Amino acid sequence: MRLALVLLLVLAGTAACSSTPAAPAPSAGTSLTISVDPGKGGTPVEWTLTCDPPGGSHPDPSAACAALTGADPFAPVPTDRVCAQVFGGPQTATVTGTWQGKPVNATFSRTDGCQTQRWDALVPLLPAAQ
């Protein structure tokens, strides 16, 4: 019995010493580049945005960061969704970087009702249509 207890303690100690340390958690930071083309010959703009604390060249970083709360704001429109074929404007945008530590590479347009709704949900990260 005593030998079994000693063996158990030795094995437990060896396992604890040889275990690999846990990988560090990914950064929960947000660092984005927002590129917007207003279309129709307008001048494209590009902003940077960081959150926690809000900053960057975006015209309203605090409001832009607030627009990024909740479920994945960069998720594409589901492919099985029926969308009204209503053109919302020629604007396009690309958002790249990291959101809450996750990679982002999203494109936005206003080509139909679903895409326009997706864009509008991210105002003021993206500019409101004019």
C-alpha positions as CSV (number, residue, x, y, z in Angstrom):
1,M,0.0,0.0,0.0
2,R,2.8,2.4,1.0
3,L,4.6,1.6,-2.3
4,A,1.5,2.3,-4.3
5,L,1.1,5.7,-2.6
6,V,4.7,6.7,-3.2
7,L,4.4,5.6,-6.8
8,L,1.2,7.6,-7.3
9,L,2.9,10.7,-5.8
10,V,6.0,10.3,-8.0
11,L,3.8,10.0,-11.1
12,A,1.7,13.0,-10.2
13,G,4.7,15.1,-9.6
14,T,6.3,14.0,-12.9
15,A,3.1,14.8,-14.8
16,A,2.9,18.3,-13.2
17,C,6.5,19.1,-14.0
18,S,6.3,17.9,-17.6
19,S,3.1,19.5,-18.6
20,T,3.3,22.3,-21.1
21,P,2.1,25.8,-20.1
22,A,-1.2,26.9,-21.5
23,A,-1.0,29.1,-24.6
24,P,-1.6,32.7,-23.9
25,A,-5.1,33.9,-24.7
26,P,-5.4,35.9,-27.9
27,S,-5.6,39.6,-27.5
28,A,-9.1,40.9,-27.1
29,G,-8.1,44.1,-28.9
30,T,-9.7,45.9,-31.8
31,S,-7.6,47.5,-34.4
32,L,-9.3,48.2,-37.8
33,T,-8.7,50.0,-41.1
34,I,-11.9,51.2,-42.7
35,S,-11.7,52.1,-46.4
36,V,-14.8,53.8,-47.9
37,D,-15.4,54.6,-51.5
38,P,-18.4,56.9,-51.9
39,G,-18.8,56.0,-55.6
40,K,-19.8,58.3,-58.4
41,G,-16.3,59.9,-58.6
42,G,-16.2,60.8,-54.9
43,T,-12.9,60.7,-53.1
44,P,-12.2,57.5,-51.2
45,V,-11.3,57.8,-47.5
46,E,-9.4,55.6,-45.1
47,W,-9.5,55.6,-41.4
48,T,-7.9,53.6,-38.6
49,L,-9.8,52.7,-35.4
50,T,-8.7,51.2,-32.1
51,C,-11.0,50.4,-29.2
52,D,-10.2,50.1,-25.4
53,P,-9.6,53.0,-25.4
54,P,-11.2,54.4,-28.6
55,G,-8.7,56.1,-30.9
56,G,-7.3,56.4,-34.4
57,S,-8.1,58.6,-37.3
58,H,-11.8,57.7,-37.5
59,P,-13.9,60.9,-37.2
60,D,-15.8,59.5,-34.1
61,P,-13.9,56.6,-32.6
62,S,-16.1,56.3,-29.5
63,A,-19.3,56.0,-31.5
64,A,-17.6,53.7,-34.0
65,C,-16.5,51.3,-31.2
66,A,-19.9,51.4,-29.6
67,A,-21.4,50.2,-33.0
68,L,-19.2,47.1,-32.7
69,T,-20.9,45.6,-29.6
70,G,-23.0,42.4,-29.8
71,A,-22.9,39.6,-32.2
72,D,-20.3,39.5,-35.0
73,P,-20.9,42.9,-36.8
74,F,-18.8,41.7,-39.7
75,A,-20.8,38.5,-40.5
76,P,-21.9,38.3,-44.1
77,V,-25.6,38.2,-45.1
78,P,-26.6,34.5,-45.0
79,T,-26.7,33.0,-48.5
80,D,-30.3,31.7,-48.1
81,R,-31.7,35.1,-47.1
82,V,-34.2,36.7,-49.5
83,C,-33.2,40.3,-50.1
84,A,-35.3,43.2,-51.7
85,Q,-33.6,44.2,-54.9
86,V,-33.6,47.9,-53.9
87,F,-30.4,49.7,-54.7
88,G,-29.2,51.7,-51.7
89,G,-26.3,53.6,-53.3
90,P,-22.9,53.2,-55.0
91,Q,-20.9,53.3,-51.7
92,T,-18.6,50.4,-50.9
93,A,-16.4,49.8,-47.9
94,T,-13.7,47.4,-46.7
95,V,-12.9,46.7,-43.1
96,T,-9.7,44.8,-42.2
97,G,-7.7,44.2,-39.0
98,T,-8.8,42.6,-35.8
99,W,-12.0,42.8,-33.8
100,Q,-11.9,41.5,-30.2
101,G,-8.8,39.7,-31.2
102,K,-10.4,38.0,-34.2
103,P,-9.2,38.6,-37.8
104,V,-11.5,40.8,-39.9
105,N,-11.7,41.1,-43.7
106,A,-15.2,42.3,-44.6
107,T,-16.6,44.1,-47.5
108,F,-19.8,46.2,-47.5
109,S,-22.0,47.7,-50.2
110,R,-25.5,49.0,-50.6
111,T,-26.5,46.9,-53.7
112,D,-29.7,45.5,-52.2
113,G,-31.9,45.7,-49.1
114,C,-29.9,43.2,-47.1
115,Q,-26.5,44.8,-47.9
116,T,-28.0,48.3,-47.1
117,Q,-29.3,47.0,-43.8
118,R,-25.9,45.5,-43.0
119,W,-24.2,48.8,-43.8
120,D,-26.7,50.9,-41.8
121,A,-26.3,48.6,-38.7
122,L,-22.6,49.7,-38.6
123,V,-23.2,53.5,-38.8
124,P,-21.2,55.3,-37.4
125,L,-18.3,52.9,-38.1
126,L,-19.3,53.4,-41.7
127,P,-20.7,56.7,-42.9
128,A,-24.4,57.2,-43.2
129,A,-25.7,57.3,-46.8
130,Q,-26.4,60.8,-48.1
